[in-house]
Amino acid sequence: MVTKTKFSPKTEHRYQIAHLLRRAGFGSSSDELDYYDSIGYEKTVEELLTPVNITRMPDSLITRYHTETSATMGPYGGPTEWIYRMVSTNAPLSEKIALFWHTIFATSVTKLSGAIPMRRQISMFRDKGLGSFSDLLISLSKDPAMIYWLDNWTNHKDEINENYGRELLELFSMGVGNYSEKDVKECARSFTGWTVVNGDYIDAQASKCSFQPYGRYAWQFQYLPEDHDDGEKEFLGEKGNFTGEDIVQIICKQDATATFISRHICNFFLADEVPVTQWPYEAPNNPKLIKKLKKVYFETNYNIKEMLRVLFLSEEFKDRSNFYKKVKSPSELVISVMRLTDKFGNGPRLDARNVFLAMVNMGQHIYNPPTVEGWHGGLEWSDTGTLVERINFCSEQFGDTESPGVKKMVDSLVSRYSETPSDFIDSCMEILGSIEIGEETKKTLISFAKEHKSEESLTPTDYVKTMLQLITTTREYQLC
């Protein structure tokens, strides 16, 4: 006798937790959702923000299958290692916050001599990304990948390079219209002498960084006081012999910075906004919430974790009107699918790079943003070409019954084969993490189920697999 899998009742509370797990992580299985539902929404927020006993697939196991993830010398190593981390971690917000900052502080491996500096930058986002924004900006300014990416290694006291200073103000902290050209120059002067040196070969000649002599070695930050402009500067209305650290502190106390970071948080975690380049001309979607986040920003010494706590606990975030208001980025879609299918549940696979390539074909090459502006996201993720890639990927992955997660879902749903088409579709959506679809989409799925369920050639297993494939290729599944 086959016993039906018992599914938890569908409550508003459960849907709110599912929504939280999609935004603060990469979705959830029904088992994960059962656990978080049992501890409650508020405790779920705390576990996401302050995880303990973090586990993930060990690097030693990954490198047995993918030696390039250790040296990160080829095009696949760095991204593949990060994909394994995102798929296998039990602390998804730690990876989601790294992805958040990667989309803002957009650095591309194509200009670097190897992926090791990029890997270290992503690790820095992971470690510093939920702390004080001022600490994060200082770490960013000392990050070798960023120093090389935006040419601060050529920023000298006798010949300044404004590249990093300009992007620090325009794209990383304040936004256009909140500083002057003089502020850009004074900012650049303050970061003179902040350069990189090779970790294995440190001498006076290497320190000059006059060429590209380091190959694929790991760079280190180096401050050269003799190359720093220690004269008086005037920046955002303040005067002094500023260093880079001083500049960061002045930036962080600006109202424009609080607004800029609050809007980025809402754009990434709440609902898609217009591209950042339009922010000076377009009002934010949720001005009241941004005002609330700004207040927390100043009260907590610019603490990102506290801002996220307020966001996740806010009525605006839990309001159903803000559900499914974001187009999943390729990384969010791919990682959520891979976590559900548990394709790597038995360890690394040699075809893991195909997962990365699928993400690239959908328009997002992690480690390689298209410009210093990063990815615009939103509806730009979904055009006629990339939508086909997204649909094909979901269909392929959920059609693979050899994947442990798919097999488990199919086995559970086969026991519900006798349900009416409407109830069966509800069961499928529950096992996929309490997702929701619109009435028109459901009508189409019901029509398909009625037409094909009675086909002799379609076994119960095939029927279940096909319904999972159809649901995960719907318009609604592309949203979070």
C-alpha positions as CSV (number, residue, x, y, z in Angstrom):
1,M,0.0,0.0,0.0
2,V,1.4,3.4,-1.0
3,T,1.0,6.1,1.6
4,K,0.6,9.7,0.4
5,T,3.3,12.1,1.4
6,K,1.8,14.5,3.9
7,F,2.1,18.2,2.8
8,S,1.9,21.0,5.2
9,P,-1.2,23.2,5.0
10,K,-0.9,26.3,2.8
11,T,-1.1,29.3,5.1
12,E,-0.2,33.0,4.6
13,H,2.5,32.5,7.2
14,R,4.0,29.7,5.1
15,Y,3.8,31.7,1.9
16,Q,5.6,34.6,3.6
17,I,8.5,32.3,4.6
18,A,8.7,30.9,1.1
19,H,8.9,34.4,-0.2
20,L,11.7,35.3,2.3
21,L,13.7,32.2,1.3
22,R,13.4,33.2,-2.4
23,R,14.7,36.7,-1.8
24,A,17.2,36.1,1.0
25,G,18.4,32.8,-0.5
26,F,17.7,30.7,-3.5
27,G,14.3,29.3,-2.7
28,S,13.5,26.1,-0.7
29,S,12.4,22.6,-1.0
30,S,9.2,21.5,0.8
31,D,11.3,19.9,3.5
32,E,13.3,23.0,4.1
33,L,10.1,25.0,4.2
34,D,8.6,22.6,6.8
35,Y,11.6,23.3,9.0
36,Y,11.4,27.1,8.7
37,D,7.7,27.0,9.1
38,S,8.1,25.1,12.4
39,I,10.4,27.8,13.9
40,G,8.4,30.8,12.6
41,Y,9.1,33.8,10.4
42,E,11.1,35.9,12.8
43,K,13.5,33.0,13.8
44,T,13.9,32.2,10.1
45,V,15.1,35.8,9.5
46,E,17.6,35.4,12.4
47,E,19.0,32.1,11.1
48,L,19.5,33.6,7.7
49,L,21.2,36.8,9.0
50,T,23.3,35.0,11.6
51,P,23.9,31.4,10.5
52,V,25.7,28.9,12.8
53,N,27.4,25.6,11.9
54,I,27.8,26.6,8.3
55,T,28.3,23.6,6.0
56,R,28.9,23.3,2.3
57,M,30.7,21.0,-0.2
58,P,34.4,21.0,0.8
59,D,36.9,22.5,-1.5
60,S,39.1,19.4,-1.2
61,L,36.3,17.4,-2.8
62,I,35.6,19.9,-5.5
63,T,39.2,20.2,-6.6
64,R,39.4,16.4,-7.2
65,Y,37.0,16.9,-10.0
66,H,37.9,20.4,-11.1
67,T,41.6,21.2,-10.6
68,E,41.0,24.6,-12.2
69,T,39.0,25.7,-9.2
70,S,42.2,25.6,-7.1
71,A,44.4,27.6,-9.4
72,T,41.4,29.5,-11.0
73,M,43.5,30.0,-14.1
74,G,40.9,29.0,-16.8
75,P,37.6,30.6,-17.6
76,Y,35.6,28.0,-15.6
77,G,37.4,27.6,-12.3
78,G,36.3,30.6,-10.3
79,P,32.6,30.6,-11.4
80,T,32.3,26.8,-11.0
81,E,33.7,27.0,-7.4
82,W,31.2,29.7,-6.5
83,I,28.3,27.7,-8.1
84,Y,29.2,24.7,-5.9
85,R,29.2,27.0,-2.8
86,M,25.8,28.6,-3.7
87,V,24.2,25.2,-4.4
88,S,25.5,23.3,-1.4
89,T,25.6,25.9,1.5
90,N,23.2,25.9,4.4
91,A,23.7,29.6,4.8
92,P,22.3,31.0,1.5
93,L,22.2,34.6,2.5
94,S,26.0,34.6,2.9
95,E,26.2,33.8,-0.8
96,K,23.3,36.0,-1.8
97,I,25.0,39.0,-0.2
98,A,28.2,38.3,-2.1
99,L,26.1,38.2,-5.3
100,F,24.5,41.5,-4.2
101,W,27.8,43.3,-3.9
102,H,29.2,41.7,-7.0
103,T,26.4,43.3,-9.0
104,I,27.2,46.7,-7.5
105,F,31.0,46.7,-7.2
106,A,31.2,45.1,-10.7
107,T,34.7,43.8,-11.3
108,S,35.6,41.6,-14.3
109,V,38.1,38.8,-14.5
110,T,38.8,39.6,-18.2
111,K,41.1,42.5,-17.2
112,L,42.9,40.6,-14.4
113,S,45.8,38.3,-15.0
114,G,43.9,35.4,-13.4
115,A,40.8,34.6,-11.3
116,I,42.6,34.3,-7.9
117,P,42.1,38.1,-7.2
118,M,38.4,37.8,-8.2
119,R,37.9,34.8,-5.9
120,R,39.4,36.7,-3.0
121,Q,37.1,39.7,-3.8
122,I,34.0,37.5,-3.7
123,S,35.3,36.0,-0.4
124,M,35.7,39.6,1.0
125,F,32.1,40.3,0.0
126,R,31.0,37.2,1.8
127,D,33.0,38.2,5.0
128,K,32.3,41.9,5.0
129,G,29.0,42.2,3.2
130,L,26.7,42.2,6.2
131,G,28.8,44.5,8.3
132,S,29.4,48.2,8.3
133,F,29.3,49.8,4.9
134,S,32.3,51.9,5.8
135,D,34.4,48.8,6.6
136,L,33.2,47.3,3.3
137,L,34.3,50.3,1.3
138,I,37.7,50.4,2.9
139,S,38.2,46.7,2.2
140,L,37.0,47.3,-1.4
141,S,39.5,50.2,-1.8
142,K,42.3,47.9,-0.7
143,D,41.1,44.9,-2.8
144,P,43.7,44.0,-5.4
145,A,41.1,43.0,-8.0
146,M,39.4,46.4,-7.7
147,I,42.7,48.4,-7.6
148,Y,43.7,46.8,-10.9
149,W,40.2,46.8,-12.4
150,L,39.8,50.5,-12.0
151,D,43.4,51.5,-12.4
152,N,44.2,52.8,-9.0
153,W,47.6,51.1,-9.3
154,T,48.4,53.9,-11.8
155,N,47.1,56.7,-9.4
156,H,50.2,58.6,-8.3
157,K,50.7,61.8,-6.4
158,D,52.3,63.5,-9.4
159,E,49.8,62.1,-11.9
160,I,46.4,61.1,-10.5
161,N,44.1,58.6,-12.2
162,E,40.5,59.5,-11.4
163,N,39.0,56.2,-12.5
164,Y,38.5,54.6,-9.0
165,G,37.6,57.9,-7.3
166,R,34.9,58.6,-9.9
167,E,33.3,55.2,-9.8
168,L,33.5,55.1,-6.0
169,L,31.2,58.2,-5.9
170,E,29.1,57.5,-9.0
171,L,28.4,53.8,-8.9
172,F,29.5,52.5,-5.5
173,S,28.2,54.9,-2.9
174,M,26.4,58.2,-3.8
175,G,25.1,58.3,-7.3
176,V,25.2,61.0,-10.0
177,G,24.4,64.5,-9.0
178,N,25.6,64.4,-5.4
179,Y,29.3,65.4,-5.9
180,S,31.3,67.7,-8.1
181,E,34.2,67.2,-10.5
182,K,36.5,68.7,-7.8
183,D,35.3,66.1,-5.4
184,V,36.3,63.4,-7.9
185,K,39.8,64.8,-8.1
186,E,40.2,65.2,-4.4
187,C,38.9,61.7,-3.9
188,A,41.5,60.4,-6.3
189,R,44.3,62.4,-4.6
190,S,43.4,60.7,-1.3
191,F,43.8,57.2,-2.8
192,T,47.3,57.8,-4.3
193,G,49.8,55.3,-3.1
194,W,47.1,52.5,-2.8
195,T,48.5,49.9,-5.1
196,V,49.1,46.2,-5.4
197,V,52.2,44.0,-5.2
198,N,52.8,40.4,-5.9
199,G,52.5,38.2,-2.9
200,D,55.5,36.0,-3.8
201,Y,57.9,38.7,-5.1
202,I,58.1,41.9,-3.1
203,D,60.9,44.3,-3.9
204,A,61.2,47.9,-4.9
205,Q,61.0,47.1,-8.6
206,A,57.8,45.0,-8.3
207,S,56.2,47.7,-6.1
208,K,56.2,50.2,-8.9
209,C,53.5,48.1,-10.7
210,S,54.6,49.9,-14.0
211,F,53.7,46.9,-16.2
212,Q,51.9,43.6,-15.8
213,P,54.6,41.4,-14.5
214,Y,52.7,39.3,-12.1
215,G,51.2,36.7,-14.3
216,R,48.7,34.6,-12.4
217,Y,50.1,35.1,-9.0
218,A,48.0,36.4,-6.0
219,W,48.4,40.1,-5.6
220,Q,48.4,41.8,-2.2
221,F,47.5,45.4,-1.2
222,Q,50.4,47.7,-0.6
223,Y,50.4,51.3,0.6
224,L,53.3,53.4,-0.6
225,P,53.5,56.5,1.6
226,E,56.1,58.1,-0.7
227,D,53.6,58.0,-3.5
228,H,50.7,59.4,-1.5
229,D,49.6,63.0,-1.9
230,D,49.5,64.2,1.7
231,G,48.5,67.8,0.9
232,E,45.3,69.5,2.1
233,K,42.2,68.5,0.2
234,E,38.6,69.7,0.1
235,F,36.1,67.0,-0.3
236,L,32.3,67.2,0.0
237,G,32.7,70.5,1.9
238,E,35.3,69.2,4.4
239,K,39.0,70.2,4.4
240,G,42.0,68.2,5.6
241,N,45.0,66.1,4.7
242,F,42.7,63.2,3.8
243,T,43.7,59.6,3.2
244,G,41.5,57.0,1.6
245,E,40.1,56.0,4.9
246,D,39.1,59.6,5.7
247,I,37.3,59.8,2.3
248,V,35.3,56.7,3.0
249,Q,34.2,58.0,6.4
250,I,33.0,61.3,4.8
251,I,31.2,59.4,2.0
252,C,29.4,57.1,4.5
253,K,27.9,59.9,6.5
254,Q,26.2,61.5,3.5
255,D,22.4,61.4,3.2
256,A,22.9,60.6,-0.5
257,T,24.9,57.5,0.4
258,A,22.2,56.2,2.8
259,T,19.6,56.7,0.1
260,F,21.7,55.0,-2.6
261,I,22.4,51.9,-0.5
262,S,18.8,51.7,0.7
263,R,17.5,51.8,-2.8
264,H,20.0,49.1,-3.9
265,I,18.8,46.9,-1.1
266,C,15.2,47.4,-2.1
267,N,16.0,46.8,-5.8
268,F,17.8,43.5,-5.1
269,F,15.7,42.1,-2.2
270,L,12.2,43.6,-2.6
271,A,11.2,44.6,-6.2
272,D,12.9,45.5,-9.4
273,E,13.6,49.2,-10.0
274,V,14.6,51.0,-13.1
275,P,18.4,50.8,-13.9
276,V,20.7,52.7,-11.6
277,T,21.5,55.2,-14.4
278,Q,17.8,56.4,-14.2
279,W,17.7,56.8,-10.5
280,P,18.5,60.6,-10.6
281,Y,15.3,61.0,-12.7
282,E,13.0,58.3,-11.4
283,A,11.5,58.2,-7.9
284,P,12.0,54.8,-6.0
285,N,9.2,52.3,-5.8
286,N,9.0,52.4,-2.0
287,P,10.1,55.8,-0.6
288,K,8.7,55.2,2.9
289,L,10.6,52.0,3.2
290,I,13.8,53.6,2.0
291,K,13.3,56.3,4.6
292,K,13.0,53.6,7.2
293,L,16.2,51.9,6.0
294,K,18.1,55.2,6.0
295,K,17.2,55.7,9.6
296,V,18.6,52.3,10.5
297,Y,21.7,53.0,8.4
298,F,22.7,56.0,10.5
299,E,21.6,54.6,13.8
300,T,23.7,51.4,13.5
301,N,27.0,52.8,12.1
302,Y,26.0,51.9,8.5
303,N,25.3,48.3,9.3
304,I,23.9,46.3,6.4
305,K,22.7,43.3,8.4
306,E,20.5,45.6,10.6
307,M,19.1,47.2,7.4
308,L,18.2,43.8,6.0
309,R,16.7,42.8,9.3
310,V,14.4,45.8,9.2
311,L,13.6,45.1,5.6
312,F,12.7,41.4,6.1
313,L,10.6,42.1,9.1
314,S,8.8,45.0,7.5
315,E,5.1,44.9,6.5
316,E,6.1,46.0,3.0
317,F,8.3,43.0,2.5
318,K,5.7,40.6,3.8
319,D,2.9,42.2,1.9
320,R,1.7,39.9,-0.9
321,S,1.6,42.8,-3.3
322,N,5.4,42.6,-3.4
323,F,5.6,38.9,-4.1
324,Y,6.8,37.9,-7.6
325,K,7.9,41.4,-8.4
326,K,11.4,40.5,-9.4
327,V,12.7,38.6,-12.5
328,K,15.1,35.9,-11.3
329,S,18.6,36.7,-12.4
330,P,20.2,33.8,-14.3
331,S,22.2,33.0,-11.2
332,E,19.1,33.0,-9.0
333,L,17.2,30.8,-11.4
334,V,20.0,28.3,-12.0
335,I,21.0,28.0,-8.4
336,S,17.4,27.6,-7.2
337,V,16.9,24.8,-9.8
338,M,20.1,23.1,-8.8
339,R,19.3,23.2,-5.1
340,L,15.8,21.7,-5.8
341,T,17.0,19.0,-8.1
342,D,20.0,18.2,-5.8
343,K,22.0,17.2,-8.9
344,F,25.2,17.6,-6.9
345,G,23.8,15.8,-3.9
346,N,26.2,12.9,-4.4
347,G,29.2,15.2,-4.9
348,P,30.8,17.1,-7.8
349,R,30.1,16.2,-11.4
350,L,32.3,16.7,-14.4
351,D,29.5,18.4,-16.3
352,A,29.2,21.2,-13.7
353,R,30.7,23.6,-16.1
354,N,27.6,23.1,-18.2
355,V,25.6,24.7,-15.4
356,F,27.9,27.7,-15.5
357,L,27.6,27.9,-19.3
358,A,23.8,27.8,-19.1
359,M,24.0,30.8,-16.8
360,V,26.2,32.6,-19.3
361,N,23.8,31.8,-22.1
362,M,21.0,33.4,-20.1
363,G,23.0,36.6,-19.9
364,Q,24.9,36.5,-16.7
365,H,28.6,35.5,-16.6
366,I,29.5,35.8,-12.9
367,Y,33.1,37.0,-12.5
368,N,32.5,39.0,-15.7
369,P,29.9,41.8,-15.5
370,P,29.5,43.5,-18.9
371,T,30.6,47.0,-17.7
372,V,31.5,48.7,-14.4
373,E,27.7,49.4,-14.1
374,G,27.1,45.6,-13.6
375,W,24.0,44.0,-14.8
376,H,20.8,46.1,-15.2
377,G,18.6,43.1,-14.4
378,G,14.8,43.2,-14.2
379,L,13.0,42.7,-17.5
380,E,16.4,43.0,-19.2
381,W,17.1,39.4,-18.0
382,S,14.3,38.1,-20.2
383,D,14.4,38.6,-24.0
384,T,13.3,36.2,-26.7
385,G,16.7,34.5,-26.8
386,T,17.5,34.2,-23.1
387,L,13.9,33.2,-22.3
388,V,14.3,30.1,-24.5
389,E,17.6,29.3,-22.6
390,R,15.8,29.6,-19.3
391,I,12.9,27.5,-20.3
392,N,15.1,24.8,-21.8
393,F,17.3,24.7,-18.7
394,C,14.4,24.2,-16.3
395,S,12.8,21.5,-18.6
396,E,16.1,19.6,-18.9
397,Q,16.9,19.7,-15.2
398,F,13.5,18.7,-13.9
399,G,13.2,16.0,-16.6
400,D,16.3,14.2,-15.2
401,T,14.9,11.7,-12.8
402,E,18.4,10.5,-12.0
403,S,18.9,13.7,-10.0
404,P,18.3,12.9,-6.3
405,G,16.0,15.8,-5.8
406,V,13.9,15.1,-8.9
407,K,13.6,11.5,-8.0
408,K,12.4,12.4,-4.5
409,M,9.8,14.8,-5.8
410,V,8.5,12.3,-8.4
411,D,8.3,9.5,-5.9
412,S,6.3,11.8,-3.5
413,L,4.0,13.0,-6.2
414,V,3.3,9.6,-7.8
415,S,1.4,8.7,-4.6
416,R,-0.9,11.7,-5.4
417,Y,-1.6,10.6,-9.0
418,S,-5.3,10.0,-8.3
419,E,-5.9,13.6,-7.2
420,T,-7.9,15.9,-9.5
421,P,-5.7,17.8,-11.9
422,S,-6.3,21.0,-9.9
423,D,-5.3,19.4,-6.6
424,F,-2.3,17.7,-8.2
425,I,-1.0,20.9,-9.6
426,D,-1.3,22.4,-6.2
427,S,0.7,19.5,-4.8
428,C,3.4,20.1,-7.4
429,M,3.6,23.8,-6.5
430,E,3.9,22.9,-2.8
431,I,6.7,20.4,-3.3
432,L,8.5,23.0,-5.4
433,G,8.6,25.3,-2.4
434,S,5.1,26.7,-2.0
435,I,5.3,28.7,-5.3
436,E,2.2,30.3,-6.8
437,I,0.9,30.6,-10.3
438,G,-1.8,32.8,-11.9
439,E,-5.3,31.6,-12.7
440,E,-4.8,31.6,-16.4
441,T,-1.6,29.6,-16.1
442,K,-3.3,27.1,-13.9
443,K,-6.2,26.7,-16.3
444,T,-3.7,25.9,-19.1
445,L,-2.0,23.3,-16.9
446,I,-5.3,21.7,-15.9
447,S,-6.3,21.5,-19.5
448,F,-3.1,19.7,-20.3
449,A,-3.5,17.4,-17.4
450,K,-7.0,16.4,-18.4
451,E,-5.9,15.8,-21.9
452,H,-2.8,13.7,-21.3
453,K,-3.4,11.9,-17.9
454,S,-5.4,9.2,-19.5
455,E,-2.9,8.4,-22.3
456,E,-1.7,4.8,-22.0
457,S,1.8,5.8,-23.1
458,L,2.1,8.2,-20.2
459,T,3.0,6.4,-17.0
460,P,2.3,8.0,-13.6
461,T,6.1,8.8,-13.4
462,D,6.1,10.4,-16.8
463,Y,2.9,12.3,-15.9
464,V,4.5,13.7,-12.7
465,K,7.8,14.6,-14.5
466,T,6.0,16.3,-17.3
467,M,3.9,18.4,-14.9
468,L,7.0,19.5,-13.0
469,Q,8.7,20.5,-16.2
470,L,5.6,22.5,-17.3
471,I,5.2,24.3,-14.1
472,T,8.9,25.3,-13.9
473,T,8.8,26.7,-17.4
474,T,5.9,29.0,-16.7
475,R,6.2,32.7,-16.7
476,E,5.6,32.8,-12.9
477,Y,8.5,30.5,-12.2
478,Q,10.8,33.0,-13.8
479,L,9.8,35.5,-11.0
480,C,10.6,35.5,-7.3
